[in-house]
């Protein structure tokens, strides 16, 4: 091997190490804090409650500042793959949109893009489909009369143009080509028809969700460094339209503000960022690190087993690393800057976070079961109670404590690789079924062999308000949801009343029951879980 080749290999090796160092945990968390401060700064400007988009967006809004969460996937907005997800309806946001006049949805994306497709296209598709259903059969005059708009108002012109020329699809001009917008517009009617065909929502139900306020949902966009910071809305700006009205008057539309938290960079390994902090004593303190765009994205790939045993998530980060009992954690965070101390090395930071995590786990273990309520939801509506209860198991349960606290539970099903219920007597008072099913793609597929073992052992006929079947999994959104869907499809109608005869089950029924279940809990069953459900019930 010649010297030139060796030199080339050395350069590649050094470059690789530098890139790895720039993508460190410290740089990622520092970047998240920086982006979260930007999001916080926009709150007063947009005047709307912050709603982070799961999962990435959760990192950029501390839990105590979240009004709710949304789940719009970028894959539903990818070019040529546009869709309106029947699994991610996000109807739970509508009452808040009505109450506050809109919401600000927070998300981020990795290097090279200004905004994720979830904000650019998935949310505009969602707004367009709901607007199509909301204004079905209404003439232009009906719409303007209801919104109390004169025909020559800019809002009136914009809204009617959006409806008549673009099927309600609004996208930022310089990030989504007109040709793509036109292709999306052609699909809106079919998306709306699918929703109506399954009776997932009707015009009347939408108005009810919006607390009787019938206005179109209009998306707008905001990102770090955009020229228009929402102070001077202009019809010439590609992001915003002029609303020419008294600032104290109600808008003629619900504003869905789409905010990306991270600023665009073209550097894979991050670019050096220095923040100037002006202290109260007149001094200046500088904080520097490699800024990583969208550093929170796919956190399970970088928050590995070496940190918090693989359990570092956004809530733990904000509630325990950045804060400590509601106050800033000065062991990690510099009170003068709000950032992680410059002098803390990567290894030392990981060590500190792991110590915090060990104490957190120890404290939770010391708490008795009576002191911690399980995060569960009851599957019921205004008329019927199915007796089904489902949610999260995130620790080991003690049998005596459990039956003392949840006296109406007569049957318990646990799906978890790590947690279960201990100290079970020889003749327990309740039926207990425990399965080592992890919350993952592997666990979702395993349900196909588990369902036939569970269903025959459950006494679903006697489930009621006073005889609950509790179903727990590690997320409360996926695996447990799968079993709940099976039971709803087999034993209950769409009003959640017990069926008197064997139903004709179809995939449409699964979609309908899932939509109803979303009114009870923000579930998000994976594609593999739903495939397992369909395989079993079909």
Protein Blocks (a to p, Z undefined) as FASTA:
>chain_A
ZZklmmmmmmmmmmmmmmmmmmgmklmmmmmmmmmmmmmmmmmmnopacddddfklmmmp
cfklcfbdcdddfklmgghiaccdfklnolmmmmmmmmnopacddddddehiabdfklmm
mmmmmmmmmmmmmmgoiafklmmmmnopafkbmklmmmmmmmmmnnopacdfklmcfklm
mmmmmmmmmmmmmmmmnomacfklmmmmnnopacddddddddehiabgolagcfkbmkbc
cehiafkbccfbdcdddddfbdcdfbfnopadddddddfkopacdddddddehklgokll
mmcfkngghpacfklmmmmmmpgghiacfklmcfknopacfklcfklmmmmmmmmmmmmm
mmmmmpcfklpccdddddddfkbcghiacdddfbdcdfklmmmmmmmbmbdcdddfkbcc
ehiafbdfbdcddddddddfklmmmmmmmmmmmmmmpcfklgcfklccddddfkopmmmm
mmmmmmmmmmpcfkopacfbdcdddfklmmmmmmmmmmmpccdddfklmmmmmmmmZZ
